[in-house]
Amino acid sequence: MPIRILLADDHAMVRRGLHVFLSTQSDMLVVGEASDGQEALQQAAELKPDMVLMDLHMPVLDGIETARQLRVLTPSIRIIVLTSFSDQDHVVPAVRAGVKGYLLKDIEPEDLALAIRNVHAGQVELHPAAAGQLMHVMASAELSMNEQQLSLKQTEPQPVQEQRQDKGKEAQASAPELDTLTRREHEVLGLIAQGLSNKEIAARLVITEKTVKTHVSHLLDKLGLSDRTQAAIYAVRKGWVV
């Protein structure tokens, strides 16, 4: 069965270009096109696609609100955003709205096709710039939480402080999987958390992109994670940045 895709973009030329390209993929079928968010909701209800590939800036109903409503009305449909914006004000609301992919319009056609297949298979696909914005927000939230805990700790009676210290030690001990990573895998994990792409990581570490992919595959397997987005979130939560 081909992946049934609904396109939503207010620019007819963009929709036409995507339609033509996706029609060359034997495992994909464009079942409809929408020029605004409201039309996307209507067609999603009628056509029941597997996926909606849409822009964020659309008339009548923008992409973020469309995503929110799609997640409520048709939760089985996976949503990929294809946009020109990678700033925090767009990335974070889109992810919170439930999109499974956030890609930029300068993506290579082959990479777009691969991303569609990956999202259809249950993975999350984020452009490195979008992942970087998401990690920045998470890191800021983590820092704020740590500052609050430190402030609370300074005002707590000694027994409570000792209990928190014991819990901290337990949490640290509960991540022995980090010890299974090699030095290079630690470095790659930290750079993933910063939102760098495989190509950028290769340049930073002066290794080949193929080697980076191998390290990513190995660290995902060791940490029991399914994709680099989960790895980035894991790294931020564990405080592992380079």
Secondary structure, 3 states (H helix, E strand, C coil): CCEEEEEECCCHHHHHHHHHHHCCCCCEEEEEEECCHHHHHHHHHHHCCCEEEECCCCCCCCHHHHHHHHHHHCCCCEEEEEECCCCHHHHHHHHHHCCCEEEECCCCHHHHHHHHHHHHCCCCEECHHHHHHHHHHHHHHHHHHHHHHHHHHHHCCHHHHHHHHHHHHHHHHCCHHHHHCCHHHHHHHHHHHCCCCHHHHHHHHCCCHHHHHHHHHHHHHHHCCCCHHHHHHHHHHHCCCC
